[in-house]
Amino acid sequence: MHERLLQFIWANLYFRQENLITTNRKPLVIQNPGQLNNGDGPDFKHASVKLDDLTFHGDVELHLESRGWFDHRHHEDPRYDKVVLHVVLDDNELIEARRTDETRIPTLVLKRYVNDSVPALFRKSRRKTTLACAGLIKNVGHDVIERQWRRAGDRYFNYKIQELQKSYDSSLAPSEAWRHLLAESLFDGLGIANNRSTMRRLFRLLQSSVPNPNIYPYKDILELALSLAGLDKSENPGNLVRHDWSFSNTRPANQPEVRIPQAIAIWYALWQLPLTTILNESIDSSWQLITNIEDMTKPIGNDRKNVLFTAVYLPAIHILGALFHDADLQRQAFSGWNAAKVKIPSSILGGFHRSGLTDDIIKDNPATIFQFKHVCRESRCNECEIMKMILTP
């Protein structure tokens, strides 16, 4: 996180640029911060800086502390000989950077020019109990938070679409491939939290044994599923066994003996439902036809059904719209996603609340899950509108 955030600050010049002075007391003007280098070598290429009255074109290297230059052995690496400016956050132990020929490189200490929030950000980012921006969100307006959550929601929907597309088998007819894609993802969703991968394995075993469940009675398919899952008295080498499933720390409603019949019932209903019905009915109506099944002895709870609808069915419908060039169906799916409400785990809400973020927009919003898991927890602060506001001098 530290390196990305420091690069983000430099690239966007989120610091005061008036009266910049290097550690060797040279006045500095940044004409161009350069281009971020995603490969080996200095952090930024093709930068341009003015020291005194001379303009230098070259590279820029960033570290939290000046000793990073020598810790990373840049003084022995010719790739760093074109560095014209060394940028560090702090100068607790100022050590002048040097090229391989021993010539000195000017150093700029950013701590003197960033706002007071930045050093605190780097300190707090080392903690696990709160977010890096903990305590700094109170001055961020609702409009900024709303903009970030809207962006996180869009990214989450695209992420879900990409995840589902990984199960698309292009060797099959589009309609059949789509049904398999949706069914496998629903099996996965019914395996949350401890049996997701095993539920996917079970679906693939079933798919290879029963390509089209319509030609068999539901009870026969369920009996086959329990046998393949290793949860009956039969022994089928090469299939799953009871040991593959997680039973401990799993709520009664999530036990495999409960979830497998539910998954089979949905799979069976999906294959019985004509694709034209899914294309022509409203998304809510087609979902009800797939999930409201009499054969399901223990119905799926409303919370789990809502998760499956939001995180699986809506992105799957968007994919279906793309397959059949139905832009209206795609718009309906995206509109449904934006209006969706899901129960946010207390572990996620608690993390935001402890950090001072209590805006109503985070409640029941799928974007909150993506923001926490893929932005905050991965310390991708450089991708956050809230962080941009905090860093602005």
C-alpha positions in Angstrom: 0.0 0.0 0.0 2.7 2.4 1.0 4.5 2.5 -2.4 1.2 2.8 -4.4 0.0 5.6 -2.2 3.2 7.5 -2.4 3.3 7.1 -6.2 -0.3 8.3 -6.3 0.6 11.4 -4.3 3.5 12.2 -6.6 1.7 11.5 -9.9 -1.2 13.8 -9.0 1.0 16.4 -7.3 -1.1 16.2 -4.1 1.3 18.5 -2.2 2.1 22.2 -2.1 4.4 23.1 -5.0 5.3 26.6 -4.0 8.8 27.2 -2.7 10.0 23.6 -2.9 13.5 23.2 -1.6 15.7 20.1 -1.9 17.8 18.8 1.0 20.8 20.4 -0.5 18.9 23.8 -0.4 18.2 24.0 -4.1 14.9 25.6 -5.2 12.9 23.1 -7.1 10.1 23.4 -9.7 8.3 20.3 -10.9 7.6 20.8 -14.6 6.4 17.2 -15.2 6.2 14.4 -12.6 6.8 11.8 -15.3 5.0 8.6 -16.3 4.5 5.7 -13.8 6.8 2.8 -14.7 5.1 -0.5 -14.2 8.2 -2.5 -15.0 11.6 -2.7 -13.4 13.7 0.4 -12.7 12.8 3.8 -11.4 9.2 4.6 -10.4 8.6 7.4 -12.9 10.2 7.9 -16.3 10.5 11.0 -18.5 10.1 13.5 -15.7 11.2 17.1 -15.9 12.4 19.2 -13.0 14.1 22.6 -12.7 16.8 23.0 -10.1 18.0 26.6 -9.7 18.0 27.8 -13.3 18.8 24.4 -14.9 16.2 22.0 -16.3 16.8 18.2 -15.9 15.0 15.5 -17.9 15.1 12.0 -16.5 13.7 9.6 -13.9 12.3 10.0 -10.4 12.5 7.3 -7.6 10.3 7.3 -4.5 10.8 5.9 -1.0 9.2 6.3 2.4 12.7 7.1 3.8 15.9 8.1 2.2 17.7 5.0 3.3 15.4 3.0 0.9 17.8 4.0 -1.9 20.6 2.0 -0.4 18.4 -0.7 1.1 17.3 -1.5 -2.4 20.9 -1.2 -3.7 20.0 1.4 -6.3 23.5 2.8 -5.9 24.8 -0.3 -7.6 22.2 -0.5 -10.4 22.9 1.4 -13.7 19.2 1.6 -14.4 19.0 4.3 -11.7 21.8 6.4 -13.2 19.2 8.6 -15.0 17.4 9.5 -11.8 17.3 13.3 -11.5 15.3 13.5 -8.3 14.9 11.2 -5.2 11.5 11.8 -3.5 11.0 10.6 0.1 8.2 11.0 2.5 10.2 11.5 5.7 13.8 12.6 6.6 14.3 11.0 10.0 17.6 9.7 8.8 18.6 11.7 5.8 21.0 9.8 3.5 21.9 11.3 0.1 21.2 9.1 -2.9 24.1 8.4 -5.2 24.5 6.9 -8.7 26.9 4.2 -9.6 29.5 6.8 -10.4 29.1 8.3 -6.9 27.4 11.5 -8.1 24.8 12.8 -5.7 21.1 13.0 -6.5 18.9 15.8 -5.2 16.3 14.7 -2.6 12.9 16.2 -2.0 11.2 15.5 1.4 7.5 15.5 0.8 6.5 15.6 4.5 7.2 19.3 4.6 4.7 20.0 1.8 1.8 17.5 2.2 -1.1 18.3 4.4 -1.1 17.0 8.0 -3.3 14.0 7.1 -0.6 12.2 5.0 1.9 11.1 7.7 -1.0 9.9 9.8 -2.3 7.9 6.8 1.0 6.0 6.5 1.1 5.3 10.2 -2.5 4.0 10.4 -2.1 1.9 7.3 0.0 -0.5 9.3 -2.9 -1.2 11.7 -5.3 -4.0 10.9 -8.3 -2.9 13.1 -9.1 0.3 11.2 -8.8 1.6 7.7 -5.9 3.8 6.7 -8.2 6.8 6.5 -9.6 6.2 10.0 -10.4 9.5 11.7 -9.9 11.5 8.5 -13.2 10.9 6.9 -15.2 13.3 9.1 -14.4 16.2 6.9 -15.3 14.4 3.7 -18.7 15.4 2.3 -21.5 13.0 1.3 -21.2 13.9 -2.4 -17.6 12.5 -2.4 -18.6 9.3 -0.5 -21.5 8.9 -2.9 -19.3 9.3 -5.9 -16.9 6.6 -4.6 -19.7 4.2 -3.8 -21.2 4.6 -7.2 -17.9 3.9 -8.8 -17.4 0.9 -6.5 -20.8 -0.4 -7.4 -20.1 -0.2 -11.1 -16.8 -2.0 -10.7 -18.4 -4.7 -8.6 -21.0 -5.4 -11.2 -18.4 -5.6 -13.9 -16.3 -7.9 -11.6 -19.3 -10.2 -11.1 -19.9 -10.4 -14.8 -16.2 -11.3 -15.4 -16.3 -13.9 -12.7 -19.4 -15.6 -14.3 -17.9 -15.4 -17.7 -15.1 -17.7 -16.6 -17.7 -20.5 -16.5 -18.9 -19.9 -20.0 -18.1 -22.9 -22.3 -17.9 -21.5 -25.9 -18.0 -25.1 -27.3 -21.7 -25.2 -26.3 -24.6 -23.5 -28.0 -25.0 -20.0 -26.4 -28.3 -20.8 -24.6 -26.9 -24.0 -23.2 -23.6 -22.4 -22.2 -25.5 -19.6 -20.4 -27.6 -22.1 -18.5 -24.5 -23.9 -17.3 -22.8 -20.6 -16.4 -25.8 -19.6 -14.3 -26.3 -23.0 -12.7 -22.6 -23.4 -11.6 -22.6 -19.9 -10.1 -25.8 -20.6 -8.2 -24.3 -23.9 -6.9 -21.3 -21.7 -5.8 -23.5 -19.2 -4.1 -25.4 -21.9 -2.2 -22.0 -23.2 -0.9 -21.2 -19.9 0.9 -19.3 -19.7 3.1 -17.4 -23.0 3.5 -18.4 -25.3 0.6 -18.2 -23.1 -2.5 -15.5 -25.0 -4.3 -17.0 -28.3 -3.4 -20.4 -27.3 -4.7 -18.8 -26.3 -7.9 -17.1 -29.7 -8.2 -20.4 -31.3 -7.6 -22.0 -29.3 -10.4 -19.3 -30.3 -12.8 -19.7 -34.0 -11.9 -23.4 -33.6 -12.5 -23.0 -31.7 -15.7 -20.8 -34.5 -17.2 -23.3 -37.2 -16.1 -26.5 -35.3 -16.9 -26.0 -32.7 -19.6 -29.7 -32.1 -19.8 -31.6 -32.7 -16.5 -35.0 -32.4 -18.3 -34.8 -36.0 -19.4 -34.8 -37.4 -15.9 -37.2 -37.1 -12.9 -36.1 -34.6 -10.3 -35.9 -37.3 -7.6 -33.5 -39.4 -9.7 -31.2 -36.4 -10.2 -31.2 -35.6 -6.5 -30.4 -39.2 -5.7 -27.5 -39.0 -8.2 -26.3 -35.7 -6.7 -26.2 -37.1 -3.2 -24.3 -40.2 -4.5 -21.8 -38.0 -6.4 -21.4 -35.8 -3.3 -20.5 -38.9 -1.2 -23.4 -38.2 1.2 -25.3 -41.4 0.8 -24.3 -45.0 1.6 -23.0 -45.9 -1.8 -19.3 -45.9 -2.7 -18.2 -44.3 -6.0 -14.4 -44.0 -6.3 -13.4 -40.9 -8.2 -16.3 -38.8 -6.9 -16.6 -36.6 -3.8 -16.5 -38.1 -0.3 -18.0 -36.8 3.0 -14.5 -35.5 4.0 -14.6 -33.0 1.1 -17.5 -31.1 2.8 -17.3 -28.7 5.7 -19.8 -29.5 8.4 -18.2 -27.8 11.4 -18.7 -24.1 11.9 -21.5 -24.2 9.3 -25.0 -23.1 10.2 -27.8 -25.6 10.0 -29.3 -23.8 6.9 -25.9 -24.1 5.2 -25.3 -27.8 5.7 -24.7 -29.7 2.5 -27.7 -31.9 3.0 -29.8 -28.8 2.9 -28.0 -26.8 0.1 -27.6 -29.7 -2.4 -31.4 -30.4 -2.8 -31.9 -26.6 -3.2 -29.3 -26.4 -5.9 -30.7 -29.4 -7.7 -34.2 -27.9 -7.6 -33.0 -24.6 -9.1 -30.9 -26.4 -11.7 -33.9 -28.6 -12.7 -36.3 -25.6 -12.9 -33.8 -23.6 -14.9 -33.6 -26.2 -17.6 -37.4 -26.6 -17.7 -37.9 -22.8 -18.2 -37.9 -21.8 -21.9 -35.2 -19.2 -22.7 -37.9 -17.1 -24.4 -39.6 -16.8 -21.0 -36.4 -15.5 -19.4 -35.9 -13.1 -22.3 -39.5 -11.7 -22.3 -40.5 -11.8 -18.6 -39.3 -9.2 -16.2 -36.1 -10.2 -14.3 -38.0 -10.4 -11.0 -40.6 -12.7 -12.6 -38.2 -15.1 -14.2 -36.2 -15.3 -11.0 -39.4 -16.3 -9.1 -40.1 -19.0 -11.6 -36.6 -20.5 -11.1 -36.5 -20.3 -7.3 -40.1 -20.8 -6.1 -40.1 -24.6 -6.5 -42.5 -27.0 -4.8 -39.9 -29.8 -4.8 -37.6 -27.7 -2.6 -38.4 -29.3 0.8 -36.5 -26.6 2.7 -36.9 -23.2 0.8 -33.9 -20.9 0.5 -33.9 -18.2 3.1 -34.7 -14.7 2.0 -31.3 -13.3 2.7 -29.5 -16.0 0.7 -32.0 -15.8 -2.1 -31.5 -12.0 -2.3 -27.7 -12.5 -2.4 -28.1 -15.0 -5.3 -30.4 -12.7 -7.2 -28.1 -9.7 -6.8 -24.7 -11.2 -7.1 -25.5 -14.1 -9.6 -28.7 -13.7 -11.4 -28.5 -9.9 -12.3 -24.9 -10.2 -13.8 -26.0 -13.4 -15.6 -29.0 -11.7 -17.1 -26.6 -8.9 -18.3 -24.5 -11.6 -20.0 -27.6 -13.1 -21.6 -28.5 -9.7 -22.9 -25.1 -9.4 -24.5 -25.3 -12.9 -26.0 -28.6 -12.0 -27.7 -27.9 -8.4 -28.4 -30.7 -7.2 -26.1 -29.5 -3.8 -24.8 -32.8 -3.3 -23.0 -32.3 -6.5 -21.0 -28.8 -5.3 -20.1 -30.2 -2.0 -18.9 -32.7 -3.8 -16.8 -30.0 -5.9 -15.2 -27.9 -2.9 -14.4 -30.8 -0.9 -13.1 -31.8 -3.8 -10.8 -28.2 -3.9 -9.6 -28.2 -0.2 -8.7 -31.5 -0.6 -6.8 -30.4 -3.8 -5.0 -30.3 -4.0 -1.2 -28.2 -6.8 0.5 -27.4 -7.5 4.1 -23.8 -6.3 4.7 -21.8 -8.5 7.1 -21.2 -6.9 10.5 -17.5 -7.5 10.1 -17.5 -5.1 7.1 -19.8 -2.5 8.5 -17.9 -2.6 11.8 -14.6 -1.8 9.9 -16.1 1.3 8.3 -17.9 2.4 11.5 -14.7 2.1 13.6 -12.9 4.3 11.0 -15.6 7.0 11.2 -17.5 6.2 8.0 -21.2 6.0 9.0 -22.9 7.5 6.0 -26.2 6.0 5.2 -25.1 5.1 1.7 -23.0 2.2 3.0 -26.0 0.4 4.5 -27.5 -2.5 2.5 -25.4 -1.5 -0.6 -23.5 -4.1 -2.6 -20.9 -1.5 -3.4 -19.9 -1.6 0.3 -18.7 -5.2 -0.1 -16.5 -4.3 -3.1 -15.2 -1.2 -1.5 -14.1 -3.1 1.6 -12.7 -6.2 0.0 -11.1 -4.9 -3.2 -10.2 -1.3 -2.3 -9.8 -0.8 1.4 -8.6 -4.3 2.5 -6.2 -4.4 -0.5 -5.0 -0.9 0.5 -5.8 0.5 -3.0 -6.2 3.9 -1.5 -4.9 5.4 -4.8 -8.2 4.3 -6.4 -10.5 6.0 -3.9 -12.3 9.4 -4.4 -12.4 9.8 -0.6 -8.6 9.5 -0.4 -8.2 12.0 -3.2 -10.2 14.5 -1.1 -8.2 13.7 2.0 -4.9 14.2 0.2 -5.7 17.4 -1.6 -3.6 20.1 0.0 
